Amino acid sequence: MRHYTFPILFLFIAIPTSVVSADEHLEALEEQAYREAAAIAAPSIVRIETVGGLDVVNGLLTPSGPTTGVIVDADGWIITSSFNFASQPASILVTLPDGQHFPADVVANDYSSRLTLLKIEADGLQPIRQAAADDVQVGQWAIALGRTYDQPFPNLSVGIVSAIGRMWGRATQTDAKVSPTNYGGPLVNVQGEAIGILVPLDPQKSDETAGVEWYDSGIGFAIPMETILRVLGRLQEGEDLYPGRMGITFGEQGLTAGQPVLDRVRPTSPGYEAGLRTGDIITQVDGIPTPRVPHVRHILGSKYAGESISVTYLRDDAEQTVELTLVDKLTPYSAPLLGVLPSRAATTDEDTAGAIVRLVLPGMPAEAAGLQRRDRITAVDGSPIANASDLREVISHKHPKDAVELTILRDDQEQTLSVTLGEMTADVPDELPSDPTTASDTQPGEETRVGRWVDTLGKDEARSYWAYVPESYDPGQACGLVVWLHPTGDTMESEILKTWQPLCHQRGLILVGPKCAQPNGWTPIDVDFVSDLIEQIREMYTIDPKRIALHGYGDASLIVAATAFREREVVRGISIAGAPLRVPPPESHPEYPLQIQFIVGADDPALEITNAEIKALKDRKIPSALITIPDYGHAYPPADAVDAIARWVDALDRI
């Protein structure tokens, strides 16, 4: 370092004073421009205060301080973020820039953009000026404004427009600091014109608190004013707005998905009624070419229920165009059920191709059709079946009450059976033999840990966990994974390990127990910990993706549900003892099957609300089951009930 000292000092000494002064002058001009922009917008920015309501929503403390709104019409119409009302307050008070106070009423909500329209009895207000949508460019200055403090000038944060059309076409992205202090406020340009209204958003969630985790992260979102003004009239009429649903899914998902080939079309959905079917390729939406799946999602992302669109699709080398009207709700997806558990042994030889039946579930369609254990299903409706995965894929594209023809081999004789499919259930038989898998040639490496062991995730002491892997672990045979989430204040490690150890051997399960570092229990941030732990265990061991379940007791139900509902692509089942879900369940989804099991004592106070939740889950077509333990109160289930949980996990791969 000493070698560079003098040249560096000389360099600084040699910088002309005029250059430093020029930089300071430029900074002063920029600061003045920001303040002038804020001053132009200030008469249209109001302060919002709420009284009463819930303290916690979806596991997060609700905001208790003032928030922000923006005047969009001179006659007392104010737009703001719906997050400001997640607590369902008893009353709302709006303070205008001149200090006048007015009670406000919620007129309507935009559930797609997470916005709420308020009305106060005032006139002659100054609506915010709109920035021309075509003039908004990536890289331009953007100023996030709020009025949460009791002062005449808005609080501001300066950044740039970092992206346009984010969140599938719904939002403009900025790196200005966006947080509850300015949710509902405007994102303006240097002319003081509103680019959009600041809201928390999340690409995967749509609840009241979705996107709050991006707080002050350098990733903020604003709903474009063009979108808001386009639907303002509908909101003023008191119409709640919802995302438009078409009822289709694609074979590929994510940002890199390719050609938009329809994998499923929900029966009775707008897409189905318009004539779209599995295998169709969407080539245009509203006349805009859609070469890849993200192009379709981007166009549909900004559409509302009730709006009509045109869809051009390719089928049998011929293009057709149909008109359809989007809806806010689809008929809940009901998964079909054949009623078998497949053998997990691999079959690659052509002579042994097919799906071997491990067990025919009692009372299910397969039993009624005469299917038997050890039958080999080789075709469905004439289409060859190579293995259990093929069978699962074909059946999953059917619907309850569909009739299918199964070709089977029984004692080397080919037979044909007709089966009418039922509806997926989360129930399991009282007796469930273990899968008689054969040992593979793959042996665990010396570094593979078996038995009970403890570790931390990423050398972070706050992310410690314990695990149990059966000594008989064979990397050639996929195991189920049970993630135990303990109640507040007690890991229950000794009791859980003692109860589950023999079941892990019997059912081929790996048991993992993350430990909560906070004395007051799990928090929403722990969802990342649990998710990362599942990912690590899947990298370390051979895990069956169809048998990954979360299991918790008591108040751990919150972290169980929050993790499962966020990680829909990973978690296939949740089992909760002595508690209800505590959070609203998601929609049933054909791509992300989920089963839910409750175990509650007959004398447990949680039983009544759990019974109500079971009904709500079944109305949503989410397979769910309740095990009631006679003469039992609020306590972790006894051994025979835990055995039922293990059987349930073992049967998560039912078809």
Secondary structure, DSSP 8 states (H G I E B T S, - for coil): -HHHHHHHHHHHHHS-HHHHHHHHHHHHHHHHHHHHHHHHHGGGEEEEEEES--SEETTEE---S-EEEEEEETTTEEEEEGGGGTT--SEEEEE-TTS-EEEEEEEEEETTTTEEEEE-S--S-----B--GGG--TTSEEEEEE--SSSSS-EEEEEEEEEEEHHHHTEEEE-S--STTTTTSEEE-TTS-EEEEEE---SS--STTTTGGGTTTT-EEEEEHHHHHHHHHHHHTT--B-B-B--EEESS-STT--S-BEEEE-TTSHHHHTT--TT-EEEEETTEE--SHHHHHHHHHT-BTT-EEEEEEEETTEEEEEEEE-BS-------EE--EEE--S---SGGG-SEEEEEE-TTSHHHHHT--TT-EEEEETTEE--SHHHHHHHHHTS-TT-EEEEEEEETTEEEEEEEE-EE------S----------S----TT---EEEEEEETTEEEEEEEEEE-TT--TTS-EEEEEEE--TT---HHHHHHHHHHHHHHHTEEEEEE---STT---TTHHHHHHHHHHHHHHHS-EEEEEEEEEEEGGGHHHHHHHHHH-TTT--EEEEESS---S------TTS--EEEEEEETT-THHHHHHHHHHHHHHTT--EEEEEETT--SS---HHHHHHHHHHHHTTT--
